[in-house]
Amino acid sequence: MLDGLQFLNKHKMTPLRQFIKNILMTVTANRFGQDMLEEIAQISHVLQGVGAGSIGASEVNTSGEKAIFRELKKRARGPYVIFDVGSNVGQFLQLTLESMEADELTVHCFEPSARAFNSLEASYSHDGRVSLNNFALGRDNGKGLLYYDAAGSGCASLTRRDMRHLGIKFDESETVRVVRLDDYCSTKGIDHIHVLKMDVEGHELDVLSGAREMFDAGAVDLATFEFGGCDIDTRTFFQDFWYFFREAGMNIFRITPTGYIYPIESYNDIHEKFSVTNFMAVAERLACKGASHSTRPEEPADRFVYPDKGKGILCKLSIRRKR
C-alpha cells in the first residue's frame, strides 16, 4: 500500500492516466462524490480484513483466523505448543481445538480477569490439552490494574481506555498478576512455541518485550496480533510491530476474512489504520519449507515449495530480504 507520492513515483503518470485522474477528481469534487468514495473505502476495508476483529464474540469464525492453523500445519510438525494470550472466555481456544482436533497439542491460556477466567475454567478445565493461567503476560513481573466497563469484558485492558465516544466507561478495575513470557517458559520447560496468539487490548508489545529471549532464540514460529483502536490508548503504532518482527526475522501478513494472507512487504504510514485488524508474523526460516522444527535438513532458500494460491509469497519475501 502506497501513499499518493509513492504511487506517482512507482506508476509513471502517462497522459491517459493523467486524463483519467482529472476526470475522477472533477466528478468527485462534491458531497455525493466524496460519499461514494467513503462507501468504496469502507467496502475495500471489509474485503481487506480491516476492522474484522471488531465483529464481536464470534469474530474468530469470520475473521479469517482459521488460516493460522492452515499455515502452521504446512510448516511445522507436532506435537504443537500454542499460546493463547488474552483468552477471555475461550473464543480463540475453541477455534484452536476444532481446527487442530486430530493433532497432538498443548494450549497455554492466559486470562487475568477473574470473571472471564471462571467461565474459561468451567468450560475447559476438564480438557487435558489445555493449561489455564489466571494472570496476564507482560513486559515485567509484578502486578497491574485491569480496567473494564463490566466484569469479564472482552475490552478489558491494562490501560484505562477512553471510549466515551462509544458511550463506554472504563470505571471498574481489579488488580491482576503479570508474568514475563520468558519466565513462564523457563518455569514450564518450554523451548518452542508454534503459535503465539495475542489479543490483549493494546499491550501486545509488552507481551513481545517479555518474550525477547524466545524470539532471539528463534523459538517462535508464528505470532498473531490485533492492531486497532486500543492502540490509540496505549500510543502504539503498527511501525512498532513492523520493526520488532523484522528484527526478529519474521515477515508480517494481514489476515483477510477469506483466510488469504496478504504480505506487508514494506512499512508505510498508511498502515496506521486504527480499526481492529488481524495480522500474522511468520518466521523466515519457515518460508521455504513444508515442515520445520524437526530433524529434516533445511531446504535451499531458493526452492519454491509454497503450494497454495499464495503463489510463493512467503518464500519470495524471504529471498527478497536476503538479496
MINUGU-898084 format. One record per residue (C-alpha): residue number from 1; residue in three letters; x, y, z. Coordinates in Angstrom, 1 decimal, padded with zeros to 4 digits. Layout:
<kevos>
<num->NUM	residu->ALA	c1->X	c2->Y	c3->Z>
...
</kevos>
This chain:
<kevos>
<num->1	residu->MET	c1->000.0	c2->000.0	c3->000.0>
<num->2	residu->LEU	c1->001.4	c2->003.4	c3->-001.0>
<num->3	residu->ASP	c1->000.7	c2->007.0	c3->-000.2>
<num->4	residu->GLY	c1->000.0	c2->009.4	c3->-003.1>
<num->5	residu->LEU	c1->003.5	c2->010.5	c3->-003.8>
<num->6	residu->GLN	c1->004.9	c2->006.9	c3->-003.7>
<num->7	residu->PHE	c1->002.1	c2->005.8	c3->-006.0>
<num->8	residu->LEU	c1->003.0	c2->008.5	c3->-008.6>
<num->9	residu->ASN	c1->006.7	c2->007.6	c3->-008.3>
<num->10	residu->LYS	c1->006.0	c2->003.9	c3->-008.9>
<num->11	residu->HIS	c1->003.4	c2->004.3	c3->-011.6>
<num->12	residu->LYS	c1->004.5	c2->006.8	c3->-014.2>
<num->13	residu->MET	c1->001.8	c2->009.3	c3->-014.9>
<num->14	residu->THR	c1->001.1	c2->008.8	c3->-018.6>
<num->15	residu->PRO	c1->-001.2	c2->011.2	c3->-020.5>
<num->16	residu->LEU	c1->-004.0	c2->008.7	c3->-020.3>
<num->17	residu->ARG	c1->-003.6	c2->008.2	c3->-016.6>
<num->18	residu->GLN	c1->-003.5	c2->012.0	c3->-016.1>
<num->19	residu->PHE	c1->-006.6	c2->012.4	c3->-018.1>
<num->20	residu->ILE	c1->-008.5	c2->009.7	c3->-016.1>
<num->21	residu->LYS	c1->-007.2	c2->011.3	c3->-012.8>
<num->22	residu->ASN	c1->-008.5	c2->014.7	c3->-013.9>
<num->23	residu->ILE	c1->-011.9	c2->013.3	c3->-014.7>
<num->24	residu->LEU	c1->-012.2	c2->011.4	c3->-011.4>
<num->25	residu->MET	c1->-011.1	c2->014.5	c3->-009.4>
<num->26	residu->THR	c1->-013.8	c2->016.6	c3->-011.2>
<num->27	residu->VAL	c1->-016.7	c2->014.1	c3->-010.7>
<num->28	residu->THR	c1->-015.8	c2->013.6	c3->-007.0>
<num->29	residu->ALA	c1->-015.4	c2->017.3	c3->-006.2>
<num->30	residu->ASN	c1->-018.8	c2->017.3	c3->-004.4>
<num->31	residu->ARG	c1->-020.6	c2->015.8	c3->-001.4>
<num->32	residu->PHE	c1->-022.1	c2->013.0	c3->-003.4>
<num->33	residu->GLY	c1->-018.7	c2->012.1	c3->-005.0>
<num->34	residu->GLN	c1->-017.0	c2->012.1	c3->-001.6>
<num->35	residu->ASP	c1->-019.8	c2->010.0	c3->000.0>
<num->36	residu->MET	c1->-019.3	c2->007.5	c3->-002.8>
<num->37	residu->LEU	c1->-015.6	c2->007.3	c3->-002.2>
<num->38	residu->GLU	c1->-016.2	c2->006.8	c3->001.5>
<num->39	residu->GLU	c1->-018.5	c2->003.9	c3->000.7>
<num->40	residu->ILE	c1->-016.0	c2->002.4	c3->-001.7>
<num->41	residu->ALA	c1->-013.3	c2->002.7	c3->001.0>
<num->42	residu->GLN	c1->-015.5	c2->001.0	c3->003.6>
<num->43	residu->ILE	c1->-016.2	c2->-001.9	c3->001.3>
<num->44	residu->SER	c1->-012.5	c2->-002.1	c3->000.5>
<num->45	residu->HIS	c1->-011.6	c2->-002.3	c3->004.2>
<num->46	residu->VAL	c1->-014.1	c2->-005.1	c3->004.8>
<num->47	residu->LEU	c1->-012.6	c2->-007.1	c3->002.0>
<num->48	residu->GLN	c1->-009.1	c2->-006.5	c3->003.3>
<num->49	residu->GLY	c1->-009.9	c2->-007.5	c3->006.8>
<num->50	residu->VAL	c1->-009.5	c2->-004.0	c3->008.2>
<num->51	residu->GLY	c1->-012.0	c2->-004.0	c3->011.1>
<num->52	residu->ALA	c1->-012.5	c2->-007.8	c3->011.0>
<num->53	residu->GLY	c1->-011.6	c2->-008.0	c3->014.7>
<num->54	residu->SER	c1->-014.4	c2->-005.8	c3->015.7>
<num->55	residu->ILE	c1->-017.3	c2->-008.1	c3->014.8>
<num->56	residu->GLY	c1->-018.0	c2->-009.4	c3->018.3>
<num->57	residu->ALA	c1->-017.8	c2->-012.6	c3->020.3>
<num->58	residu->SER	c1->-018.0	c2->-014.8	c3->017.2>
<num->59	residu->GLU	c1->-015.3	c2->-012.8	c3->015.3>
<num->60	residu->VAL	c1->-012.8	c2->-015.8	c3->015.2>
<num->61	residu->ASN	c1->-015.2	c2->-017.6	c3->012.9>
<num->62	residu->THR	c1->-015.5	c2->-014.7	c3->010.4>
<num->63	residu->SER	c1->-012.1	c2->-013.0	c3->010.7>
<num->64	residu->GLY	c1->-010.1	c2->-015.5	c3->008.6>
<num->65	residu->GLU	c1->-008.1	c2->-016.6	c3->011.6>
<num->66	residu->LYS	c1->-008.5	c2->-020.3	c3->010.7>
<num->67	residu->ALA	c1->-005.7	c2->-019.5	c3->008.2>
<num->68	residu->ILE	c1->-003.3	c2->-019.6	c3->011.1>
<num->69	residu->PHE	c1->-003.7	c2->-023.3	c3->011.6>
<num->70	residu->ARG	c1->-003.5	c2->-024.0	c3->007.8>
<num->71	residu->GLU	c1->-000.2	c2->-022.2	c3->007.7>
<num->72	residu->LEU	c1->001.0	c2->-023.9	c3->010.8>
<num->73	residu->LYS	c1->000.4	c2->-027.4	c3->009.6>
<num->74	residu->LYS	c1->002.2	c2->-026.6	c3->006.3>
<num->75	residu->ARG	c1->005.3	c2->-025.6	c3->008.1>
<num->76	residu->ALA	c1->005.6	c2->-027.4	c3->011.4>
<num->77	residu->ARG	c1->005.1	c2->-030.8	c3->012.8>
<num->78	residu->GLY	c1->003.5	c2->-031.7	c3->016.2>
<num->79	residu->PRO	c1->003.2	c2->-032.0	c3->019.0>
<num->80	residu->TYR	c1->002.3	c2->-028.4	c3->018.9>
<num->81	residu->VAL	c1->002.6	c2->-025.7	c3->021.6>
<num->82	residu->ILE	c1->000.2	c2->-022.9	c3->021.3>
<num->83	residu->PHE	c1->-000.1	c2->-019.8	c3->023.5>
<num->84	residu->ASP	c1->-003.5	c2->-018.1	c3->023.7>
<num->85	residu->VAL	c1->-002.6	c2->-014.8	c3->025.3>
<num->86	residu->GLY	c1->-005.8	c2->-012.9	c3->026.2>
<num->87	residu->SER	c1->-008.2	c2->-015.9	c3->026.2>
<num->88	residu->ASN	c1->-011.3	c2->-014.1	c3->027.5>
<num->89	residu->VAL	c1->-013.9	c2->-016.9	c3->027.7>
<num->90	residu->GLY	c1->-012.2	c2->-019.2	c3->025.1>
<num->91	residu->GLN	c1->-013.3	c2->-017.9	c3->021.7>
<num->92	residu->PHE	c1->-009.8	c2->-018.5	c3->020.1>
<num->93	residu->LEU	c1->-009.3	c2->-021.6	c3->022.2>
<num->94	residu->GLN	c1->-012.4	c2->-023.2	c3->020.8>
<num->95	residu->LEU	c1->-011.3	c2->-022.4	c3->017.3>
<num->96	residu->THR	c1->-007.9	c2->-023.9	c3->018.0>
<num->97	residu->LEU	c1->-009.3	c2->-027.2	c3->019.4>
<num->98	residu->GLU	c1->-011.7	c2->-027.5	c3->016.5>
<num->99	residu->SER	c1->-009.1	c2->-026.7	c3->013.8>
<num->100	residu->MET	c1->-006.4	c2->-029.0	c3->015.4>
<num->101	residu->GLU	c1->-008.8	c2->-031.8	c3->016.6>
<num->102	residu->ALA	c1->-006.7	c2->-034.6	c3->015.0>
<num->103	residu->ASP	c1->-003.4	c2->-033.1	c3->016.2>
<num->104	residu->GLU	c1->-001.3	c2->-033.6	c3->019.4>
<num->105	residu->LEU	c1->-001.1	c2->-030.2	c3->021.1>
<num->106	residu->THR	c1->-001.0	c2->-028.2	c3->024.3>
<num->107	residu->VAL	c1->-002.7	c2->-024.8	c3->024.5>
<num->108	residu->HIS	c1->-001.5	c2->-022.5	c3->027.2>
<num->109	residu->CYS	c1->-004.2	c2->-019.9	c3->028.0>
<num->110	residu->PHE	c1->-003.6	c2->-016.6	c3->029.8>
<num->111	residu->GLU	c1->-006.6	c2->-014.6	c3->031.1>
<num->112	residu->PRO	c1->-006.2	c2->-012.1	c3->034.0>
<num->113	residu->SER	c1->-009.9	c2->-011.3	c3->034.5>
<num->114	residu->ALA	c1->-011.4	c2->-013.2	c3->037.4>
<num->115	residu->ARG	c1->-014.9	c2->-013.3	c3->035.8>
<num->116	residu->ALA	c1->-013.6	c2->-014.4	c3->032.4>
<num->117	residu->PHE	c1->-011.3	c2->-016.9	c3->033.9>
<num->118	residu->ASN	c1->-014.1	c2->-018.5	c3->035.9>
<num->119	residu->SER	c1->-016.0	c2->-019.0	c3->032.6>
<num->120	residu->LEU	c1->-012.9	c2->-020.3	c3->030.9>
<num->121	residu->GLU	c1->-012.2	c2->-022.8	c3->033.7>
<num->122	residu->ALA	c1->-015.8	c2->-024.0	c3->033.8>
<num->123	residu->SER	c1->-015.7	c2->-024.8	c3->030.1>
<num->124	residu->TYR	c1->-012.1	c2->-026.2	c3->029.6>
<num->125	residu->SER	c1->-010.6	c2->-027.3	c3->032.9>
<num->126	residu->HIS	c1->-011.5	c2->-030.9	c3->032.1>
<num->127	residu->ASP	c1->-009.5	c2->-030.9	c3->028.8>
<num->128	residu->GLY	c1->-006.1	c2->-032.3	c3->029.3>
<num->129	residu->ARG	c1->-004.8	c2->-030.4	c3->026.2>
<num->130	residu->VAL	c1->-005.4	c2->-027.1	c3->027.9>
<num->131	residu->SER	c1->-003.3	c2->-025.3	c3->030.6>
<num->132	residu->LEU	c1->-005.2	c2->-022.4	c3->032.2>
<num->133	residu->ASN	c1->-003.4	c2->-019.5	c3->033.8>
<num->134	residu->ASN	c1->-005.2	c2->-016.7	c3->035.7>
<num->135	residu->PHE	c1->-002.7	c2->-013.9	c3->035.0>
<num->136	residu->ALA	c1->-001.5	c2->-011.6	c3->032.3>
<num->137	residu->LEU	c1->001.7	c2->-011.8	c3->030.3>
<num->138	residu->GLY	c1->003.7	c2->-008.5	c3->030.1>
<num->139	residu->ARG	c1->007.0	c2->-006.7	c3->030.0>
<num->140	residu->ASP	c1->007.9	c2->-007.2	c3->033.7>
<num->141	residu->ASN	c1->006.8	c2->-009.5	c3->036.5>
<num->142	residu->GLY	c1->004.6	c2->-007.8	c3->039.0>
<num->143	residu->LYS	c1->001.0	c2->-006.6	c3->039.4>
<num->144	residu->GLY	c1->-001.2	c2->-004.3	c3->037.3>
<num->145	residu->LEU	c1->-004.7	c2->-002.8	c3->037.2>
<num->146	residu->LEU	c1->-007.1	c2->-004.4	c3->034.7>
<num->147	residu->TYR	c1->-009.6	c2->-001.8	c3->033.6>
<num->148	residu->TYR	c1->-013.0	c2->-002.6	c3->032.1>
<num->149	residu->ASP	c1->-016.6	c2->-001.5	c3->031.6>
<num->150	residu->ALA	c1->-018.0	c2->-004.7	c3->033.0>
<num->151	residu->ALA	c1->-016.5	c2->-007.7	c3->034.7>
<num->152	residu->GLY	c1->-015.3	c2->-010.3	c3->032.1>
<num->153	residu->SER	c1->-015.5	c2->-007.8	c3->029.3>
<num->154	residu->GLY	c1->-013.6	c2->-008.6	c3->026.1>
<num->155	residu->CYS	c1->-012.4	c2->-004.9	c3->026.0>
<num->156	residu->ALA	c1->-010.6	c2->-005.2	c3->029.4>
<num->157	residu->SER	c1->-007.1	c2->-003.7	c3->029.2>
<num->158	residu->LEU	c1->-004.2	c2->-002.8	c3->031.5>
<num->159	residu->THR	c1->-004.7	c2->000.7	c3->030.3>
<num->160	residu->ARG	c1->-007.7	c2->002.7	c3->031.2>
<num->161	residu->ARG	c1->-009.2	c2->003.2	c3->027.7>
<num->162	residu->ASP	c1->-011.1	c2->006.3	c3->026.7>
<num->163	residu->MET	c1->-014.2	c2->005.1	c3->024.9>
<num->164	residu->ARG	c1->-016.6	c2->007.9	c3->025.7>
<num->165	residu->HIS	c1->-017.2	c2->008.4	c3->022.0>
<num->166	residu->LEU	c1->-018.8	c2->004.9	c3->022.1>
<num->167	residu->GLY	c1->-020.7	c2->005.6	c3->025.3>
<num->168	residu->ILE	c1->-018.5	c2->003.1	c3->027.2>
<num->169	residu->LYS	c1->-017.0	c2->004.0	c3->030.6>
<num->170	residu->PHE	c1->-013.9	c2->002.1	c3->031.9>
<num->171	residu->ASP	c1->-014.8	c2->002.9	c3->035.6>
<num->172	residu->GLU	c1->-014.1	c2->-000.6	c3->037.0>
<num->173	residu->SER	c1->-010.9	c2->-002.4	c3->037.7>
<num->174	residu->GLU	c1->-009.2	c2->-005.2	c3->039.5>
<num->175	residu->THR	c1->-005.6	c2->-006.0	c3->040.5>
<num->176	residu->VAL	c1->-004.0	c2->-008.8	c3->038.4>
<num->177	residu->ARG	c1->-000.7	c2->-010.6	c3->038.3>
<num->178	residu->VAL	c1->001.6	c2->-010.0	c3->035.4>
<num->179	residu->VAL	c1->004.3	c2->-012.5	c3->034.3>
<num->180	residu->ARG	c1->007.0	c2->-012.4	c3->031.6>
<num->181	residu->LEU	c1->006.5	c2->-015.0	c3->028.9>
<num->182	residu->ASP	c1->010.2	c2->-015.9	c3->029.0>
<num->183	residu->ASP	c1->010.0	c2->-016.6	c3->032.7>
<num->184	residu->TYR	c1->006.8	c2->-018.7	c3->032.2>
<num->185	residu->CYS	c1->008.6	c2->-020.8	c3->029.5>
<num->186	residu->SER	c1->011.6	c2->-021.2	c3->031.7>
<num->187	residu->THR	c1->009.5	c2->-022.4	c3->034.6>
<num->188	residu->LYS	c1->007.5	c2->-024.8	c3->032.5>
<num->189	residu->GLY	c1->010.4	c2->-026.1	c3->030.4>
<num->190	residu->ILE	c1->009.0	c2->-024.8	c3->027.2>
<num->191	residu->ASP	c1->011.7	c2->-024.3	c3->024.5>
<num->192	residu->HIS	c1->009.5	c2->-023.8	c3->021.4>
<num->193	residu->ILE	c1->006.2	c2->-022.0	c3->020.6>
<num->194	residu->HIS	c1->004.4	c2->-022.9	c3->017.4>
<num->195	residu->VAL	c1->001.7	c2->-020.2	c3->017.6>
<num->196	residu->LEU	c1->001.8	c2->-017.1	c3->019.9>
<num->197	residu->LYS	c1->-001.6	c2->-015.5	c3->019.6>
<num->198	residu->MET	c1->-002.0	c2->-012.1	c3->021.3>
<num->199	residu->ASP	c1->-005.2	c2->-010.2	c3->021.9>
<num->200	residu->VAL	c1->-004.5	c2->-008.1	c3->025.0>
<num->201	residu->GLU	c1->-006.2	c2->-004.8	c3->024.1>
<num->202	residu->GLY	c1->-003.2	c2->-002.6	c3->023.2>
<num->203	residu->HIS	c1->-000.5	c2->-004.4	c3->025.3>
<num->204	residu->GLU	c1->000.8	c2->-006.8	c3->022.7>
<num->205	residu->LEU	c1->004.2	c2->-005.0	c3->022.5>
<num->206	residu->ASP	c1->004.5	c2->-005.6	c3->026.3>
<num->207	residu->VAL	c1->004.0	c2->-009.3	c3->025.8>
<num->208	residu->LEU	c1->006.6	c2->-009.3	c3->023.0>
<num->209	residu->SER	c1->009.1	c2->-007.4	c3->025.2>
<num->210	residu->GLY	c1->008.7	c2->-010.1	c3->027.9>
<num->211	residu->ALA	c1->009.3	c2->-012.7	c3->025.2>
<num->212	residu->ARG	c1->012.6	c2->-011.3	c3->023.9>
<num->213	residu->GLU	c1->014.6	c2->-014.4	c3->024.8>
<num->214	residu->MET	c1->012.3	c2->-016.8	c3->023.0>
<num->215	residu->PHE	c1->012.4	c2->-014.6	c3->019.9>
<num->216	residu->ASP	c1->016.1	c2->-014.1	c3->020.0>
<num->217	residu->ALA	c1->016.5	c2->-017.9	c3->020.1>
<num->218	residu->GLY	c1->014.2	c2->-018.3	c3->017.1>
<num->219	residu->ALA	c1->011.8	c2->-020.3	c3->019.2>
<num->220	residu->VAL	c1->008.6	c2->-018.8	c3->017.9>
<num->221	residu->ASP	c1->007.2	c2->-020.0	c3->014.6>
<num->222	residu->LEU	c1->004.0	c2->-017.8	c3->014.1>
<num->223	residu->ALA	c1->002.8	c2->-014.9	c3->016.1>
<num->224	residu->THR	c1->-000.6	c2->-013.2	c3->015.6>
<num->225	residu->PHE	c1->-001.8	c2->-009.9	c3->016.9>
<num->226	residu->GLU	c1->-004.6	c2->-007.4	c3->016.6>
<num->227	residu->PHE	c1->-004.0	c2->-003.8	c3->015.7>
<num->228	residu->GLY	c1->-006.8	c2->-001.3	c3->016.3>
<num->229	residu->GLY	c1->-008.5	c2->001.3	c3->018.4>
<num->230	residu->CYS	c1->-007.0	c2->000.1	c3->021.7>
<num->231	residu->ASP	c1->-003.5	c2->001.0	c3->020.3>
<num->232	residu->ILE	c1->-004.6	c2->004.6	c3->020.3>
<num->233	residu->ASP	c1->-005.0	c2->004.5	c3->024.1>
<num->234	residu->THR	c1->-001.6	c2->002.8	c3->024.6>
<num->235	residu->ARG	c1->000.1	c2->005.1	c3->021.9>
<num->236	residu->THR	c1->001.3	c2->002.0	c3->020.0>
<num->237	residu->PHE	c1->001.8	c2->002.1	c3->016.2>
<num->238	residu->PHE	c1->002.0	c2->-000.5	c3->013.5>
<num->239	residu->GLN	c1->005.5	c2->000.7	c3->012.9>
<num->240	residu->ASP	c1->006.4	c2->-000.7	c3->016.4>
<num->241	residu->PHE	c1->005.3	c2->-004.2	c3->015.3>
<num->242	residu->TRP	c1->007.0	c2->-003.8	c3->012.0>
<num->243	residu->TYR	c1->010.4	c2->-003.2	c3->013.5>
<num->244	residu->PHE	c1->010.0	c2->-005.8	c3->016.2>
<num->245	residu->PHE	c1->009.1	c2->-008.6	c3->013.8>
<num->246	residu->ARG	c1->011.6	c2->-007.6	c3->011.1>
<num->247	residu->GLU	c1->014.4	c2->-007.6	c3->013.7>
<num->248	residu->ALA	c1->013.2	c2->-011.0	c3->014.9>
<num->249	residu->GLY	c1->013.5	c2->-012.4	c3->011.3>
<num->250	residu->MET	c1->009.8	c2->-012.6	c3->010.7>
<num->251	residu->ASN	c1->007.5	c2->-011.5	c3->007.8>
<num->252	residu->ILE	c1->004.2	c2->-009.8	c3->008.5>
<num->253	residu->PHE	c1->000.9	c2->-010.6	c3->006.8>
<num->254	residu->ARG	c1->-002.6	c2->-009.2	c3->007.0>
<num->255	residu->ILE	c1->-005.2	c2->-011.8	c3->007.5>
<num->256	residu->THR	c1->-008.3	c2->-011.3	c3->005.3>
<num->257	residu->PRO	c1->-011.8	c2->-012.6	c3->006.0>
<num->258	residu->THR	c1->-011.4	c2->-015.4	c3->003.4>
<num->259	residu->GLY	c1->-008.2	c2->-016.6	c3->005.1>
<num->260	residu->TYR	c1->-005.9	c2->-015.3	c3->002.4>
<num->261	residu->ILE	c1->-002.8	c2->-013.8	c3->004.0>
<num->262	residu->TYR	c1->-001.6	c2->-010.6	c3->002.3>
<num->263	residu->PRO	c1->002.1	c2->-009.7	c3->002.6>
<num->264	residu->ILE	c1->003.2	c2->-006.4	c3->004.1>
<num->265	residu->GLU	c1->006.4	c2->-006.0	c3->002.1>
<num->266	residu->SER	c1->007.4	c2->-002.7	c3->003.5>
<num->267	residu->TYR	c1->006.3	c2->-000.2	c3->006.1>
<num->268	residu->ASN	c1->004.3	c2->002.9	c3->005.2>
<num->269	residu->ASP	c1->002.3	c2->005.3	c3->007.4>
<num->270	residu->ILE	c1->-000.8	c2->004.2	c3->005.5>
<num->271	residu->HIS	c1->-000.7	c2->001.0	c3->007.6>
<num->272	residu->GLU	c1->-001.6	c2->003.0	c3->010.7>
<num->273	residu->LYS	c1->-005.3	c2->002.1	c3->010.5>
<num->274	residu->PHE	c1->-006.8	c2->002.0	c3->014.0>
<num->275	residu->SER	c1->-009.7	c2->-000.3	c3->013.1>
<num->276	residu->VAL	c1->-009.2	c2->-003.7	c3->014.6>
<num->277	residu->THR	c1->-007.3	c2->-005.9	c3->012.1>
<num->278	residu->ASN	c1->-005.7	c2->-009.3	c3->012.5>
<num->279	residu->PHE	c1->-002.0	c2->-009.8	c3->011.4>
<num->280	residu->MET	c1->000.3	c2->-012.8	c3->011.4>
<num->281	residu->ALA	c1->004.1	c2->-012.8	c3->011.6>
<num->282	residu->VAL	c1->005.8	c2->-015.9	c3->010.2>
<num->283	residu->ALA	c1->009.5	c2->-016.8	c3->010.9>
<num->284	residu->GLU	c1->011.5	c2->-016.5	c3->007.7>
<num->285	residu->ARG	c1->013.1	c2->-019.9	c3->008.4>
<num->286	residu->LEU	c1->009.7	c2->-021.4	c3->007.7>
<num->287	residu->ALA	c1->009.2	c2->-019.5	c3->004.5>
<num->288	residu->CYS	c1->010.7	c2->-022.0	c3->002.0>
<num->289	residu->LYS	c1->009.9	c2->-025.3	c3->003.6>
<num->290	residu->GLY	c1->006.9	c2->-027.6	c3->004.1>
<num->291	residu->ALA	c1->007.8	c2->-028.6	c3->007.7>
<num->292	residu->SER	c1->010.0	c2->-027.3	c3->010.4>
<num->293	residu->HIS	c1->011.2	c2->-027.9	c3->014.0>
<num->294	residu->SER	c1->012.2	c2->-031.4	c3->013.1>
<num->295	residu->THR	c1->015.3	c2->-033.4	c3->012.2>
<num->296	residu->ARG	c1->014.9	c2->-032.7	c3->008.5>
<num->297	residu->PRO	c1->017.7	c2->-030.7	c3->007.0>
<num->298	residu->GLU	c1->017.0	c2->-027.2	c3->005.8>
<num->299	residu->GLU	c1->015.9	c2->-026.9	c3->002.2>
<num->300	residu->PRO	c1->017.6	c2->-024.5	c3->-000.2>
<num->301	residu->ALA	c1->016.4	c2->-020.9	c3->000.3>
<num->302	residu->ASP	c1->015.7	c2->-020.5	c3->-003.4>
<num->303	residu->ARG	c1->013.5	c2->-023.5	c3->-003.7>
<num->304	residu->PHE	c1->009.8	c2->-022.7	c3->-004.1>
<num->305	residu->VAL	c1->007.6	c2->-025.0	c3->-002.1>
<num->306	residu->TYR	c1->004.6	c2->-022.8	c3->-001.2>
<num->307	residu->PRO	c1->001.8	c2->-025.0	c3->-002.6>
<num->308	residu->ASP	c1->-001.3	c2->-022.8	c3->-002.3>
<num->309	residu->LYS	c1->-002.8	c2->-019.8	c3->-004.0>
<num->310	residu->GLY	c1->-000.4	c2->-017.6	c3->-002.2>
<num->311	residu->LYS	c1->001.9	c2->-018.2	c3->-005.2>
<num->312	residu->GLY	c1->005.1	c2->-018.5	c3->-003.1>
<num->313	residu->ILE	c1->004.6	c2->-015.2	c3->-001.2>
<num->314	residu->LEU	c1->006.4	c2->-016.4	c3->002.0>
<num->315	residu->CYS	c1->009.3	c2->-017.8	c3->000.1>
<num->316	residu->LYS	c1->009.7	c2->-014.8	c3->-002.2>
<num->317	residu->LEU	c1->009.7	c2->-012.4	c3->000.7>
<num->318	residu->SER	c1->012.4	c2->-014.3	c3->002.4>
<num->319	residu->ILE	c1->014.6	c2->-014.4	c3->-000.7>
<num->320	residu->ARG	c1->014.0	c2->-010.7	c3->-001.4>
<num->321	residu->ARG	c1->015.3	c2->-009.7	c3->002.0>
<num->322	residu->LYS	c1->018.5	c2->-011.8	c3->001.6>
<num->323	residu->ARG	c1->019.4	c2->-010.1	c3->-001.7>
</kevos>
